[in-house]
Amino acid sequence: LAMAIEGEQVRAARALLGWTQQELSEHSGLSLTTIKRMESLGTERSSAVNIAAAEKALEAAGVVFIPENG
């Protein structure tokens, strides 16, 4: 199964890159509202497509997500 990132991981990865929520929005193609919702309410309520877009944008900038117990 593919790993789904959590809202806390999105926020932490963005902070490590020094990106604002707006910058992640621009890099991922997601709305600022979607980014804010992911970070504050978690990714459970987000579509798989939106989670993948955020993850892809962060990974393209150099972030590596390590699976739990990985």
C-alpha positions in Angstrom: 0.0 0.0 0.0 1.2 3.5 -0.7 2.0 5.7 2.2 -0.4 8.6 2.7 1.3 11.6 4.3 -0.3 13.3 7.3 -1.1 17.0 7.7 1.7 17.4 10.2 4.2 16.0 7.6 3.0 18.5 5.0 3.5 21.4 7.5 6.9 20.1 8.6 8.2 19.5 5.1 7.0 22.9 4.0 8.8 24.5 7.0 12.0 22.6 6.2 11.9 24.0 2.7 11.2 27.5 4.0 8.0 27.7 1.9 4.9 29.5 2.8 1.5 27.9 2.4 1.1 30.0 -0.7 4.4 28.7 -2.2 3.3 25.1 -1.6 0.0 26.0 -3.3 1.8 27.4 -6.3 4.2 24.4 -6.6 1.4 21.8 -6.1 -1.3 23.4 -8.1 -3.6 23.1 -5.1 -5.6 26.0 -3.7 -4.4 27.9 -0.6 -7.6 26.8 1.1 -6.8 23.1 0.4 -3.2 23.5 1.8 -4.5 25.2 4.9 -7.2 22.5 5.4 -4.6 19.7 5.0 -2.3 21.2 7.6 -4.9 22.1 10.1 -7.5 19.3 9.8 -5.2 16.5 8.5 -5.2 14.8 5.2 -7.9 12.3 6.0 -10.5 14.6 4.5 -8.5 15.3 1.4 -8.7 13.4 -1.9 -5.9 11.0 -2.9 -5.2 13.2 -5.9 -4.7 16.3 -3.7 -2.5 14.5 -1.2 -0.4 13.1 -4.1 0.0 16.6 -5.6 1.3 18.0 -2.3 3.6 15.1 -1.8 4.9 15.3 -5.3 5.6 19.0 -5.0 7.5 18.6 -1.7 9.5 15.6 -3.0 10.4 17.5 -6.2 11.9 20.2 -3.9 14.0 17.5 -2.1 11.9 16.3 0.8 12.1 12.5 1.4 9.2 10.9 3.2 10.2 7.8 5.2 7.4 5.3 5.9 6.6 4.5 9.5 8.9 1.7 10.7 11.0 2.4 7.6 
